[in-house]
């Protein structure tokens, strides 16, 4: 799929993401098809608008919790089992 755009303004006005996604889906080629065709730029449909990303980051930032697991002593059998259990619990939650 080749696009020729004269200006950023035209790009913003003429862009129809849903139409582009439908055309992409209709090819049934998927991302591998893009790579096989020698794509050199990421298609716009895969690029999220900055304002949308910023809003999501604000929402995620306030609710994101990352578990901290101390892996020192991994070579000790009792500590190893405890660390594995903590990793298992963290990956489930």
C-alpha positions in Angstrom: 0.0 0.0 0.0 1.6 3.3 -1.1 0.6 6.7 0.1 1.5 10.1 -1.4 0.8 13.0 1.0 1.3 16.6 0.1 1.1 18.1 3.6 0.5 17.2 7.2 -2.7 19.2 7.2 -4.1 17.1 4.3 -3.0 13.9 6.1 -4.9 14.9 9.2 -8.0 15.9 7.3 -8.1 13.0 4.9 -7.1 10.2 7.3 -9.7 7.5 8.0 -8.2 5.0 10.4 -11.1 2.6 10.3 -10.9 2.6 6.5 -7.2 1.9 6.6 -7.7 -0.9 9.1 -10.4 -2.5 7.0 -8.2 -2.4 3.9 -5.4 -4.0 5.9 -7.7 -6.7 7.3 -9.1 -7.4 3.8 -5.6 -8.2 2.5 -5.3 -11.1 5.0 -1.6 -10.6 4.8 -1.1 -9.4 8.3 2.1 -7.7 9.6 4.2 -10.4 8.0 2.8 -9.4 4.6 3.9 -5.8 5.3 7.4 -7.0 6.1 7.5 -9.3 3.1 6.5 -6.4 0.9 9.6 -4.5 2.2 7.8 -1.9 4.3 10.1 0.8 5.6 7.8 2.9 7.7 5.2 2.0 10.3 1.7 2.4 8.8 -0.2 5.2 10.5 -3.0 2.9 11.7 -0.4 1.4 14.1 0.6 4.7 15.6 -1.5 6.0 18.4 -2.0 9.8 18.7 0.1 11.5 21.4 -2.8 12.9 23.3 -4.4 9.4 23.5 -1.1 7.9 24.7 -0.6 10.7 27.3 -4.2 10.1 28.7 -3.6 6.4 29.0 -0.2 6.9 30.7 -1.8 9.1 33.3 -4.5 6.5 34.0 -2.1 3.6 34.1 0.5 5.5 36.2 -1.9 5.8 39.1 -3.0 2.1 39.1 0.2 0.3 38.1 1.9 -1.8 40.8 5.0 -3.7 40.0 6.0 -6.4 42.5 9.6 -6.3 43.8 11.2 -9.7 44.4 14.5 -10.0 46.1 16.4 -12.7 44.2 19.6 -12.6 46.3 20.3 -16.0 47.8 18.8 -17.8 44.7 21.4 -20.5 45.0 20.2 -21.5 48.5 17.5 -24.2 48.3 15.1 -22.7 50.8 15.5 -19.2 49.3 15.1 -20.6 45.8 11.7 -22.1 46.6 10.5 -18.9 48.2 11.7 -16.8 45.2 10.0 -19.1 42.7 6.8 -19.0 44.8 6.9 -15.1 44.8 7.5 -15.0 41.0 4.6 -17.4 40.5 2.3 -15.3 42.7 3.4 -12.1 41.0 2.8 -13.5 37.5 -0.7 -14.7 38.4 -1.7 -11.4 39.9 
